Amino acid sequence: MFESGSWLWRWLADQPPFVEVGIGMSFVLVLAPAVLAAVAIAVSRLEMFVVSIPAGGVTIRPSARKTQHAGDGIAPMIGRSKTIR
């Protein structure tokens, strides 16, 4: 389709400049963003599908994970009689 002398390029070269500009603008403003949005939605749904697959029988969702914080280990040490060295 894109080899030298293709019918598409010959047809486009035969058109007046405003047609060429109109085709280019429609590609840049309509077609390209629509294709990119469709690809982004497809990738997002694929990611959600992969996350929903159980890993070894356990489903891990990003919102269900508990993160460890620096102060989490302090509470069990309060009230101990022995000195921690």
C-alpha positions in Angstrom: 0.0 0.0 0.0 2.8 2.4 0.8 5.2 1.5 -2.1 6.2 4.1 -4.6 3.4 4.9 -7.0 0.6 3.6 -4.8 -2.9 4.5 -5.9 -3.5 6.2 -2.5 -0.5 8.6 -2.9 -1.4 9.3 -6.5 -5.0 10.1 -5.6 -3.9 12.3 -2.7 -1.5 14.2 -4.9 -4.2 14.9 -7.4 -6.5 16.5 -4.9 -6.6 20.3 -4.2 -4.6 21.5 -1.1 -7.7 22.0 1.1 -8.7 18.3 0.6 -5.2 17.2 1.6 -5.3 19.5 4.7 -8.8 18.3 5.6 -7.7 14.6 5.4 -4.6 15.4 7.5 -6.7 17.3 10.1 -9.3 14.5 10.3 -6.5 12.0 10.9 -4.8 14.1 13.6 -8.0 15.4 15.4 -10.3 12.4 15.0 -8.8 9.1 13.9 -5.5 9.0 15.8 -7.0 10.0 19.2 -9.9 7.5 18.7 -7.4 4.7 18.0 -5.2 5.7 20.9 -8.2 5.8 23.3 -9.4 2.3 22.1 -5.9 0.9 22.6 -5.7 2.5 26.1 -9.1 1.1 27.1 -8.1 -2.4 25.8 -4.9 -2.4 27.7 -6.7 -1.2 30.9 -9.2 -4.0 30.6 -6.5 -6.5 30.0 -4.7 -5.3 33.1 -7.9 -5.6 35.2 -8.4 -9.1 33.8 -4.8 -10.2 34.7 -5.2 -8.7 38.2 -8.5 -10.7 38.7 -6.8 -14.1 37.9 -6.1 -15.9 41.2 -2.4 -16.4 41.9 -2.2 -19.9 43.5 -5.8 -19.8 44.6 -5.5 -16.4 46.3 -6.9 -13.3 44.7 -4.8 -10.2 45.4 -6.3 -6.9 44.5 -4.3 -3.7 44.7 -6.8 -2.1 47.1 -6.8 -5.1 49.5 -3.0 -5.1 50.1 -1.9 -3.8 53.5 1.3 -1.8 53.3 3.9 -1.9 56.0 4.8 1.4 57.6 7.8 2.3 59.7 5.8 2.6 62.9 3.9 -0.7 62.6 6.5 -2.6 64.7 6.5 -0.2 67.6 3.1 -1.0 69.2 4.0 -4.6 70.2 7.1 -3.3 72.0 5.2 -1.0 74.4 4.9 -2.4 77.9 7.8 -4.9 77.7 9.8 -5.2 80.8 13.0 -6.4 79.1 15.3 -3.9 77.4 15.7 -4.5 73.7 19.3 -4.1 72.5 
